[in-house]
């Protein structure tokens, strides 16, 4: 790990150490509500911003503020977020900006805030249609994480289930017209009696277990997976939090809200990893946006046998294509 990456890791550890002290439900509710509201940020970055400055109204990069006709005040406080292809970037709250031109400020500020912080209002029919399409994206992206997905016959109380599963196979897309079959790592079963909205929220819950590293898995010289053996109440709180955040950021009300409200009534929360929760939300939201490259999945990241297998298959495929241009 480079020195820059180590410094970033120490910074993130310090930030999430602060939020790990959140033990009252009201504190976590405020954090989650902020992340739901700030949909122009990833959930992970929204959590980082909230931890650094809980009272902010709207944060943007200097370039984004310039496009909005605003500039950063001298000695303004920068807030750290993560960005693709670079360690960090900085954002600033609207209270730390000034209009570039001499114009009335408060009304202009409010218009900008309203444009970015836009609460979704979707009718139930459109939510069901959206969930149907989002399920397709989740299922399409599961193989790169080694997840075999199937519908199952079950009663009304069992909505979905995830477990380690090494006996099956997944079909992993490598190129547009080229896929490989490889041993599965996990299995997700989904109750086929459920409606689209319940299916979607249930899948988010089970994927929350996976991406919060709740699932046990064989560890050997070829596969690395950092399993977190935790009490059931902590695992369920983390998975429900993941499902709640993913769904609410899409404008979907789900049963996770009822589960989490039970802690609100009791006041005290279990000791959970908010960093794992927000990383899990980020991963699921990536799955919901587009078909992910196979190199972003668990198989390629953690299984050296898979990487060699794919390299050999690509070489053979290229040789075959060269014979029939």
Secondary structure, 3 states (H helix, E strand, C coil): CCHHHHHHHHHHHHHHHHHCCCCEHHHHHHHHHHHHHCCCCCHHHHHHHHHHCCCCCCEECHHHHHHCCEEECCCCCCEEEEECCEEEEEEEEHHHEEECCCCCCHHHHHHHHHHHCCCCCCCHHHHHHHHHHHHHHHHHHHHHHCEEEEEECCCCCCCEEEEECCCCEEEEEEECCEEEEEECCEEEEEECCCCHHHHHHHHHHHHHHHHCCCCCCCCCCCECCCCCCCCHHHHHHHHHHHHHHHHHHCCCCCCHHHHHHHHHHHCECCCCCHHHHHHHHHHHHHHHHCCCCHHHCHHHHHEHHHHHHHHHHHHHHHHHHHHCC
